[in-house]
Amino acid sequence: DSALKRFKKALQQTGVLKEAREHEHYEKPSDKRRKAEAAMRRKAKRRA
């Protein structure tokens, strides 16, 4: 139980799962850029 918890935490910290999810489907470069710009806007809005 605790080993599984540590394993999941380690995967999350290394970013393996996030990267795997990103590569599940092809994303056009323009869509990636639009998504990144939207994330930057949201982040800037939170800071203000």
C-alpha positions in Angstrom: 0.0 0.0 0.0 2.7 2.5 1.0 5.0 1.3 -1.8 2.3 2.0 -4.3 1.8 5.5 -2.9 5.5 6.2 -3.0 5.6 4.9 -6.6 2.8 7.1 -7.7 4.4 10.1 -6.0 7.7 9.4 -7.7 6.0 9.1 -11.1 4.2 12.4 -10.6 7.4 14.2 -9.6 9.3 12.9 -12.6 6.5 13.9 -15.0 6.3 10.5 -16.7 2.5 10.3 -16.5 2.0 13.8 -17.7 4.3 13.2 -20.7 2.5 9.9 -21.5 -0.8 11.7 -21.5 0.6 14.4 -23.8 1.7 11.7 -26.3 -1.6 9.7 -26.4 -2.8 11.8 -29.3 -1.1 14.0 -31.9 -1.5 17.7 -31.2 -0.8 20.1 -33.9 1.9 22.7 -33.2 -0.6 25.5 -33.6 -2.9 23.9 -31.0 0.1 23.4 -28.6 1.0 27.0 -29.0 -2.6 28.2 -28.4 -2.9 26.0 -25.3 0.4 27.3 -23.9 -0.6 30.9 -24.5 -3.9 30.3 -22.8 -2.1 28.8 -19.8 0.2 31.8 -19.6 -2.8 34.1 -19.6 -4.5 32.2 -16.8 -1.3 32.2 -14.8 -0.8 36.0 -15.3 -4.4 36.5 -14.3 -3.9 34.6 -11.0 -0.8 36.7 -10.2 -2.6 40.0 -10.7 
